[in-house]
Amino acid sequence: MTPGERRFVAYGFASVHDALAAESALTSAGIAVTAIPSPRALGELCGIALRVDPARAGAAEAALESAGLPPRASAEIDDL
């Protein structure tokens, strides 16, 4: 990675409702999350993705699974 570049994990969902519920579940689990427009790397989904620090990806995936909201797609992305 070059200076100023950061990686993040983006999770995509089938519907806006699922994305917003997943955002709430992650926040309740104490995981910092940001809603973003879906990156192309996630393919054709609802248009909203959730951005999480890669160091918290395992905890995020466990929280989403526990909430019954597994993502349809995920990708680790370089943020320039």
Biopython code that builds the backbone (N, CA, C, O; Angstrom):
import numpy as np
from Bio.PDB.StructureBuilder import StructureBuilder

atoms = [
    (1, "MET", "N", (0.846, -1.180, 0.000)),
    (1, "MET", "CA", (0.000, 0.000, 0.000)),
    (1, "MET", "C", (0.887, 1.237, 0.000)),
    (1, "MET", "O", (1.985, 1.240, 0.557)),
    (2, "THR", "N", (0.395, 2.258, -0.622)),
    (2, "THR", "CA", (1.120, 3.521, -0.668)),
    (2, "THR", "C", (0.649, 4.435, 0.451)),
    (2, "THR", "O", (-0.424, 4.220, 1.014)),
    (3, "PRO", "N", (1.446, 5.464, 0.785)),
    (3, "PRO", "CA", (1.006, 6.397, 1.828)),
    (3, "PRO", "C", (-0.353, 7.012, 1.494)),
    (3, "PRO", "O", (-0.611, 7.393, 0.353)),
    (4, "GLY", "N", (-1.206, 7.100, 2.493)),
    (4, "GLY", "CA", (-2.537, 7.672, 2.292)),
    (4, "GLY", "C", (-3.581, 6.663, 1.842)),
    (4, "GLY", "O", (-4.769, 6.978, 1.770)),
    (5, "GLU", "N", (-3.138, 5.455, 1.540)),
    (5, "GLU", "CA", (-4.064, 4.413, 1.079)),
    (5, "GLU", "C", (-4.541, 3.601, 2.276)),
    (5, "GLU", "O", (-3.740, 3.231, 3.135)),
    (6, "ARG", "N", (-5.829, 3.326, 2.336)),
    (6, "ARG", "CA", (-6.406, 2.524, 3.409)),
    (6, "ARG", "C", (-7.269, 1.438, 2.808)),
    (6, "ARG", "O", (-7.915, 1.629, 1.778)),
    (7, "ARG", "N", (-7.270, 0.305, 3.464)),
    (7, "ARG", "CA", (-8.129, -0.784, 3.028)),
    (7, "ARG", "C", (-9.387, -0.780, 3.881)),
    (7, "ARG", "O", (-9.380, -0.331, 5.027)),
    (8, "PHE", "N", (-10.462, -1.288, 3.302)),
    (8, "PHE", "CA", (-11.697, -1.496, 4.046)),
    (8, "PHE", "C", (-12.424, -2.685, 3.457)),
    (8, "PHE", "O", (-12.176, -3.091, 2.322)),
    (9, "VAL", "N", (-13.316, -3.227, 4.241)),
    (9, "VAL", "CA", (-14.168, -4.316, 3.771)),
    (9, "VAL", "C", (-15.551, -3.727, 3.525)),
    (9, "VAL", "O", (-16.096, -3.013, 4.366)),
    (10, "ALA", "N", (-16.102, -4.035, 2.369)),
    (10, "ALA", "CA", (-17.453, -3.588, 2.027)),
    (10, "ALA", "C", (-18.363, -4.818, 1.971)),
    (10, "ALA", "O", (-18.025, -5.840, 1.374)),
    (11, "TYR", "N", (-19.515, -4.685, 2.607)),
    (11, "TYR", "CA", (-20.517, -5.753, 2.595)),
    (11, "TYR", "C", (-21.738, -5.267, 1.816)),
    (11, "TYR", "O", (-22.236, -4.165, 2.045)),
    (12, "GLY", "N", (-22.206, -6.097, 0.902)),
    (12, "GLY", "CA", (-23.379, -5.765, 0.104)),
    (12, "GLY", "C", (-24.567, -6.638, 0.472)),
    (12, "GLY", "O", (-24.405, -7.779, 0.904)),
    (13, "PHE", "N", (-25.757, -6.091, 0.297)),
    (13, "PHE", "CA", (-26.991, -6.765, 0.705)),
    (13, "PHE", "C", (-28.004, -6.746, -0.431)),
    (13, "PHE", "O", (-27.900, -5.944, -1.359)),
    (14, "ALA", "N", (-28.978, -7.635, -0.345)),
    (14, "ALA", "CA", (-29.983, -7.775, -1.396)),
    (14, "ALA", "C", (-30.961, -6.615, -1.425)),
    (14, "ALA", "O", (-31.507, -6.289, -2.479)),
    (15, "SER", "N", (-31.188, -5.984, -0.271)),
    (15, "SER", "CA", (-32.174, -4.904, -0.230)),
    (15, "SER", "C", (-31.688, -3.779, 0.682)),
    (15, "SER", "O", (-30.831, -3.981, 1.543)),
    (16, "VAL", "N", (-32.245, -2.611, 0.476)),
    (16, "VAL", "CA", (-31.934, -1.472, 1.338)),
    (16, "VAL", "C", (-32.355, -1.795, 2.769)),
    (16, "VAL", "O", (-31.651, -1.446, 3.716)),
    (17, "HIS", "N", (-33.489, -2.454, 2.929)),
    (17, "HIS", "CA", (-33.960, -2.837, 4.258)),
    (17, "HIS", "C", (-32.916, -3.700, 4.977)),
    (17, "HIS", "O", (-32.618, -3.467, 6.149)),
    (18, "ASP", "N", (-32.363, -4.693, 4.276)),
    (18, "ASP", "CA", (-31.342, -5.551, 4.878)),
    (18, "ASP", "C", (-30.088, -4.754, 5.227)),
    (18, "ASP", "O", (-29.500, -4.959, 6.289)),
    (19, "ALA", "N", (-29.678, -3.854, 4.348)),
    (19, "ALA", "CA", (-28.482, -3.044, 4.609)),
    (19, "ALA", "C", (-28.669, -2.178, 5.846)),
    (19, "ALA", "O", (-27.760, -2.073, 6.669)),
    (20, "LEU", "N", (-29.831, -1.559, 5.988)),
    (20, "LEU", "CA", (-30.077, -0.700, 7.150)),
    (20, "LEU", "C", (-30.190, -1.522, 8.431)),
    (20, "LEU", "O", (-29.719, -1.091, 9.484)),
    (21, "ALA", "N", (-30.806, -2.693, 8.354)),
    (21, "ALA", "CA", (-30.888, -3.567, 9.522)),
    (21, "ALA", "C", (-29.498, -4.063, 9.911)),
    (21, "ALA", "O", (-29.185, -4.168, 11.097)),
    (22, "ALA", "N", (-28.670, -4.366, 8.925)),
    (22, "ALA", "CA", (-27.307, -4.811, 9.194)),
    (22, "ALA", "C", (-26.486, -3.690, 9.818)),
    (22, "ALA", "O", (-25.681, -3.938, 10.717)),
    (23, "GLU", "N", (-26.677, -2.479, 9.358)),
    (23, "GLU", "CA", (-25.982, -1.330, 9.951)),
    (23, "GLU", "C", (-26.356, -1.205, 11.427)),
    (23, "GLU", "O", (-25.489, -0.974, 12.270)),
    (24, "SER", "N", (-27.615, -1.354, 11.733)),
    (24, "SER", "CA", (-28.076, -1.288, 13.117)),
    (24, "SER", "C", (-27.477, -2.420, 13.947)),
    (24, "SER", "O", (-27.060, -2.195, 15.083)),
    (25, "ALA", "N", (-27.429, -3.625, 13.400)),
    (25, "ALA", "CA", (-26.878, -4.775, 14.115)),
    (25, "ALA", "C", (-25.394, -4.573, 14.409)),
    (25, "ALA", "O", (-24.927, -4.892, 15.502)),
    (26, "LEU", "N", (-24.658, -4.048, 13.442)),
    (26, "LEU", "CA", (-23.232, -3.810, 13.650)),
    (26, "LEU", "C", (-23.003, -2.722, 14.691)),
    (26, "LEU", "O", (-22.131, -2.852, 15.550)),
    (27, "THR", "N", (-23.772, -1.667, 14.618)),
    (27, "THR", "CA", (-23.653, -0.583, 15.595)),
    (27, "THR", "C", (-23.956, -1.110, 16.995)),
    (27, "THR", "O", (-23.246, -0.785, 17.947)),
    (28, "SER", "N", (-24.992, -1.910, 17.123)),
    (28, "SER", "CA", (-25.348, -2.492, 18.421)),
    (28, "SER", "C", (-24.253, -3.412, 18.954)),
    (28, "SER", "O", (-24.097, -3.561, 20.166)),
    (29, "ALA", "N", (-23.496, -4.026, 18.049)),
    (29, "ALA", "CA", (-22.400, -4.906, 18.442)),
    (29, "ALA", "C", (-21.114, -4.137, 18.738)),
    (29, "ALA", "O", (-20.089, -4.734, 19.066)),
    (30, "GLY", "N", (-21.173, -2.814, 18.620)),
    (30, "GLY", "CA", (-20.005, -1.984, 18.910)),
    (30, "GLY", "C", (-18.989, -1.923, 17.786)),
    (30, "GLY", "O", (-17.819, -1.618, 18.016)),
    (31, "ILE", "N", (-19.430, -2.212, 16.571)),
    (31, "ILE", "CA", (-18.536, -2.196, 15.411)),
    (31, "ILE", "C", (-18.789, -0.925, 14.609)),
    (31, "ILE", "O", (-19.915, -0.650, 14.195)),
    (32, "ALA", "N", (-17.722, -0.156, 14.398)),
    (32, "ALA", "CA", (-17.831, 1.072, 13.610)),
    (32, "ALA", "C", (-18.160, 0.699, 12.165)),
    (32, "ALA", "O", (-17.493, -0.137, 11.555)),
    (33, "VAL", "N", (-19.186, 1.328, 11.641)),
    (33, "VAL", "CA", (-19.659, 1.018, 10.286)),
    (33, "VAL", "C", (-20.094, 2.308, 9.610)),
    (33, "VAL", "O", (-20.607, 3.222, 10.256)),
    (34, "THR", "N", (-19.881, 2.370, 8.301)),
    (34, "THR", "CA", (-20.306, 3.512, 7.509)),
    (34, "THR", "C", (-21.060, 3.002, 6.291)),
    (34, "THR", "O", (-20.582, 2.112, 5.588)),
    (35, "ALA", "N", (-22.229, 3.562, 6.043)),
    (35, "ALA", "CA", (-22.975, 3.224, 4.828)),
    (35, "ALA", "C", (-22.354, 4.000, 3.664)),
    (35, "ALA", "O", (-22.088, 5.197, 3.769)),
    (36, "ILE", "N", (-22.130, 3.289, 2.549)),
    (36, "ILE", "CA", (-21.528, 3.881, 1.360)),
    (36, "ILE", "C", (-22.282, 3.390, 0.125)),
    (36, "ILE", "O", (-23.002, 2.394, 0.196)),
    (37, "PRO", "N", (-22.120, 4.087, -1.014)),
    (37, "PRO", "CA", (-22.659, 3.528, -2.259)),
    (37, "PRO", "C", (-21.946, 2.212, -2.564)),
    (37, "PRO", "O", (-20.745, 2.091, -2.322)),
    (38, "SER", "N", (-22.660, 1.244, -3.081)),
    (38, "SER", "CA", (-22.052, -0.061, -3.357)),
    (38, "SER", "C", (-20.921, 0.059, -4.369)),
    (38, "SER", "O", (-21.119, 0.581, -5.466)),
    (39, "PRO", "N", (-19.739, -0.422, -4.007)),
    (39, "PRO", "CA", (-18.628, -0.444, -4.959)),
    (39, "PRO", "C", (-18.903, -1.458, -6.074)),
    (39, "PRO", "O", (-19.637, -2.426, -5.870)),
    (40, "ARG", "N", (-18.328, -1.238, -7.219)),
    (40, "ARG", "CA", (-18.516, -2.161, -8.347)),
    (40, "ARG", "C", (-18.067, -3.578, -8.022)),
    (40, "ARG", "O", (-18.595, -4.548, -8.565)),
    (41, "ALA", "N", (-17.084, -3.687, -7.128)),
    (41, "ALA", "CA", (-16.551, -5.004, -6.770)),
    (41, "ALA", "C", (-17.617, -5.920, -6.166)),
    (41, "ALA", "O", (-17.439, -7.138, -6.144)),
    (42, "LEU", "N", (-18.721, -5.351, -5.675)),
    (42, "LEU", "CA", (-19.785, -6.157, -5.073)),
    (42, "LEU", "C", (-20.821, -6.620, -6.089)),
    (42, "LEU", "O", (-21.672, -7.446, -5.760)),
    (43, "GLY", "N", (-20.768, -6.115, -7.297)),
    (43, "GLY", "CA", (-21.736, -6.507, -8.313)),
    (43, "GLY", "C", (-23.042, -5.738, -8.170)),
    (43, "GLY", "O", (-23.094, -4.681, -7.541)),
    (44, "GLU", "N", (-24.080, -6.281, -8.758)),
    (44, "GLU", "CA", (-25.396, -5.642, -8.781)),
    (44, "GLU", "C", (-26.193, -6.020, -7.541)),
    (44, "GLU", "O", (-26.783, -7.098, -7.478)),
    (45, "LEU", "N", (-26.207, -5.133, -6.562)),
    (45, "LEU", "CA", (-26.996, -5.365, -5.362)),
    (45, "LEU", "C", (-27.896, -4.158, -5.145)),
    (45, "LEU", "O", (-28.283, -3.503, -6.113)),
    (46, "CYS", "N", (-28.233, -3.854, -3.915)),
    (46, "CYS", "CA", (-29.237, -2.826, -3.637)),
    (46, "CYS", "C", (-28.735, -1.399, -3.788)),
    (46, "CYS", "O", (-29.544, -0.472, -3.824)),
    (47, "GLY", "N", (-27.428, -1.193, -3.877)),
    (47, "GLY", "CA", (-26.901, 0.160, -4.034)),
    (47, "GLY", "C", (-26.299, 0.730, -2.766)),
    (47, "GLY", "O", (-25.606, 1.746, -2.817)),
    (48, "ILE", "N", (-26.551, 0.096, -1.624)),
    (48, "ILE", "CA", (-25.967, 0.527, -0.360)),
    (48, "ILE", "C", (-25.078, -0.604, 0.152)),
    (48, "ILE", "O", (-25.487, -1.764, 0.197)),
    (49, "ALA", "N", (-23.867, -0.244, 0.533)),
    (49, "ALA", "CA", (-22.949, -1.210, 1.141)),
    (49, "ALA", "C", (-22.538, -0.675, 2.501)),
    (49, "ALA", "O", (-22.718, 0.506, 2.799)),
    (50, "LEU", "N", (-21.988, -1.548, 3.315)),
    (50, "LEU", "CA", (-21.494, -1.157, 4.626)),
    (50, "LEU", "C", (-19.987, -1.313, 4.656)),
    (50, "LEU", "O", (-19.441, -2.352, 4.286)),
    (51, "ARG", "N", (-19.328, -0.256, 5.102)),
    (51, "ARG", "CA", (-17.872, -0.208, 5.156)),
    (51, "ARG", "C", (-17.411, -0.470, 6.592)),
    (51, "ARG", "O", (-17.889, 0.159, 7.536)),
    (52, "VAL", "N", (-16.462, -1.423, 6.736)),
    (52, "VAL", "CA", (-15.951, -1.823, 8.041)),
    (52, "VAL", "C", (-14.423, -1.930, 7.945)),
    (52, "VAL", "O", (-13.883, -2.292, 6.900)),
    (53, "ASP", "N", (-13.745, -1.615, 9.032)),
    (53, "ASP", "CA", (-12.292, -1.782, 9.106)),
    (53, "ASP", "C", (-11.966, -3.273, 8.977)),
    (53, "ASP", "O", (-12.619, -4.093, 9.622)),
    (54, "PRO", "N", (-10.973, -3.643, 8.160)),
    (54, "PRO", "CA", (-10.641, -5.053, 7.994)),
    (54, "PRO", "C", (-10.301, -5.764, 9.311)),
    (54, "PRO", "O", (-10.539, -6.965, 9.441)),
    (55, "ALA", "N", (-9.755, -5.044, 10.272)),
    (55, "ALA", "CA", (-9.423, -5.648, 11.561)),
    (55, "ALA", "C", (-10.677, -6.087, 12.318)),
    (55, "ALA", "O", (-10.590, -6.922, 13.219)),
    (56, "ARG", "N", (-11.821, -5.546, 11.971)),
    (56, "ARG", "CA", (-13.087, -5.873, 12.626)),
    (56, "ARG", "C", (-13.978, -6.760, 11.760)),
    (56, "ARG", "O", (-15.119, -7.040, 12.128)),
    (57, "ALA", "N", (-13.462, -7.205, 10.607)),
    (57, "ALA", "CA", (-14.275, -7.980, 9.665)),
    (57, "ALA", "C", (-14.809, -9.275, 10.282)),
    (57, "ALA", "O", (-15.979, -9.609, 10.089)),
    (58, "GLY", "N", (-13.983, -9.997, 11.008)),
    (58, "GLY", "CA", (-14.441, -11.244, 11.624)),
    (58, "GLY", "C", (-15.572, -11.010, 12.602)),
    (58, "GLY", "O", (-16.565, -11.738, 12.602)),
    (59, "ALA", "N", (-15.421, -9.987, 13.442)),
    (59, "ALA", "CA", (-16.470, -9.648, 14.404)),
    (59, "ALA", "C", (-17.729, -9.174, 13.679)),
    (59, "ALA", "O", (-18.845, -9.485, 14.096)),
    (60, "ALA", "N", (-17.545, -8.425, 12.600)),
    (60, "ALA", "CA", (-18.692, -7.925, 11.840)),
    (60, "ALA", "C", (-19.461, -9.082, 11.211)),
    (60, "ALA", "O", (-20.691, -9.114, 11.257)),
    (61, "GLU", "N", (-18.739, -10.027, 10.628)),
    (61, "GLU", "CA", (-19.401, -11.159, 9.987)),
    (61, "GLU", "C", (-20.130, -12.027, 11.016)),
    (61, "GLU", "O", (-21.217, -12.538, 10.748)),
    (62, "ALA", "N", (-19.524, -12.188, 12.187)),
    (62, "ALA", "CA", (-20.183, -12.957, 13.247)),
    (62, "ALA", "C", (-21.451, -12.247, 13.716)),
    (62, "ALA", "O", (-22.474, -12.893, 13.942)),
    (63, "ALA", "N", (-21.391, -10.923, 13.864)),
    (63, "ALA", "CA", (-22.560, -10.157, 14.306)),
    (63, "ALA", "C", (-23.668, -10.214, 13.261)),
    (63, "ALA", "O", (-24.843, -10.335, 13.607)),
    (64, "LEU", "N", (-23.301, -10.127, 11.984)),
    (64, "LEU", "CA", (-24.306, -10.186, 10.920)),
    (64, "LEU", "C", (-24.949, -11.568, 10.858)),
    (64, "LEU", "O", (-26.163, -11.684, 10.692)),
    (65, "GLU", "N", (-24.145, -12.600, 10.990)),
    (65, "GLU", "CA", (-24.670, -13.975, 10.974)),
    (65, "GLU", "C", (-25.610, -14.185, 12.155)),
    (65, "GLU", "O", (-26.683, -14.770, 12.010)),
    (66, "SER", "N", (-25.196, -13.700, 13.328)),
    (66, "SER", "CA", (-26.013, -13.832, 14.535)),
    (66, "SER", "C", (-27.357, -13.113, 14.394)),
    (66, "SER", "O", (-28.374, -13.562, 14.924)),
    (67, "ALA", "N", (-27.343, -11.991, 13.673)),
    (67, "ALA", "CA", (-28.565, -11.210, 13.463)),
    (67, "ALA", "C", (-29.407, -11.755, 12.311)),
    (67, "ALA", "O", (-30.484, -11.228, 12.031)),
    (68, "GLY", "N", (-28.929, -12.801, 11.644)),
    (68, "GLY", "CA", (-29.664, -13.360, 10.507)),
    (68, "GLY", "C", (-29.591, -12.478, 9.274)),
    (68, "GLY", "O", (-30.502, -12.477, 8.446)),
    (69, "LEU", "N", (-28.493, -11.720, 9.152)),
    (69, "LEU", "CA", (-28.329, -10.781, 8.042)),
    (69, "LEU", "C", (-26.997, -10.986, 7.324)),
    (69, "LEU", "O", (-26.222, -10.039, 7.189)),
    (70, "PRO", "N", (-26.717, -12.203, 6.862)),
    (70, "PRO", "CA", (-25.437, -12.400, 6.177)),
    (70, "PRO", "C", (-25.389, -11.575, 4.890)),
    (70, "PRO", "O", (-26.388, -11.487, 4.176)),
    (71, "PRO", "N", (-24.253, -10.978, 4.593)),
    (71, "PRO", "CA", (-24.156, -10.188, 3.357)),
    (71, "PRO", "C", (-24.223, -11.088, 2.129)),
    (71, "PRO", "O", (-23.839, -12.257, 2.177)),
    (72, "ARG", "N", (-24.716, -10.528, 1.033)),
    (72, "ARG", "CA", (-24.761, -11.262, -0.236)),
    (72, "ARG", "C", (-23.380, -11.301, -0.883)),
    (72, "ARG", "O", (-23.052, -12.231, -1.620)),
    (73, "ALA", "N", (-22.569, -10.269, -0.594)),
    (73, "ALA", "CA", (-21.233, -10.180, -1.177)),
    (73, "ALA", "C", (-20.361, -9.353, -0.258)),
    (73, "ALA", "O", (-20.845, -8.532, 0.521)),
    (74, "SER", "N", (-19.052, -9.589, -0.367)),
    (74, "SER", "CA", (-18.106, -8.761, 0.364)),
    (74, "SER", "C", (-16.844, -8.627, -0.466)),
    (74, "SER", "O", (-16.552, -9.466, -1.318)),
    (75, "ALA", "N", (-16.107, -7.569, -0.211)),
    (75, "ALA", "CA", (-14.855, -7.326, -0.927)),
    (75, "ALA", "C", (-13.964, -6.458, -0.068)),
    (75, "ALA", "O", (-14.434, -5.545, 0.610)),
    (76, "GLU", "N", (-12.667, -6.748, -0.101)),
    (76, "GLU", "CA", (-11.701, -5.884, 0.552)),
    (76, "GLU", "C", (-11.203, -4.925, -0.525)),
    (76, "GLU", "O", (-10.782, -5.342, -1.604)),
    (77, "ILE", "N", (-11.259, -3.644, -0.211)),
    (77, "ILE", "CA", (-11.032, -2.603, -1.208)),
    (77, "ILE", "C", (-9.982, -1.622, -0.724)),
    (77, "ILE", "O", (-9.933, -1.294, 0.462)),
    (78, "ASP", "N", (-9.138, -1.151, -1.639)),
    (78, "ASP", "CA", (-8.181, -0.088, -1.335)),
    (78, "ASP", "C", (-8.869, 1.251, -1.516)),
    (78, "ASP", "O", (-9.438, 1.530, -2.572)),
    (79, "ASP", "N", (-8.815, 2.070, -0.489)),
    (79, "ASP", "CA", (-9.395, 3.415, -0.541)),
    (79, "ASP", "C", (-8.256, 4.396, -0.741)),
    (79, "ASP", "O", (-7.457, 4.615, 0.169)),
    (80, "LEU", "N", (-8.176, 4.974, -1.896)),
    (80, "LEU", "CA", (-7.086, 5.898, -2.200)),
    (80, "LEU", "C", (-7.367, 7.283, -1.716)),
    (80, "LEU", "O", (-6.543, 8.179, -1.896)),
]
sb = StructureBuilder()
sb.init_structure("model")
sb.init_model(0)
sb.init_chain("A")
sb.init_seg("    ")
for serial, (resi, resn, name, xyz) in enumerate(atoms, 1):
    if name == "N":
        sb.init_residue(resn, " ", resi, " ")
    sb.init_atom(name, np.array(xyz, "f"), 0.0, 1.0, " ", f" {name:<3s}", serial, name[0])
structure = sb.get_structure()
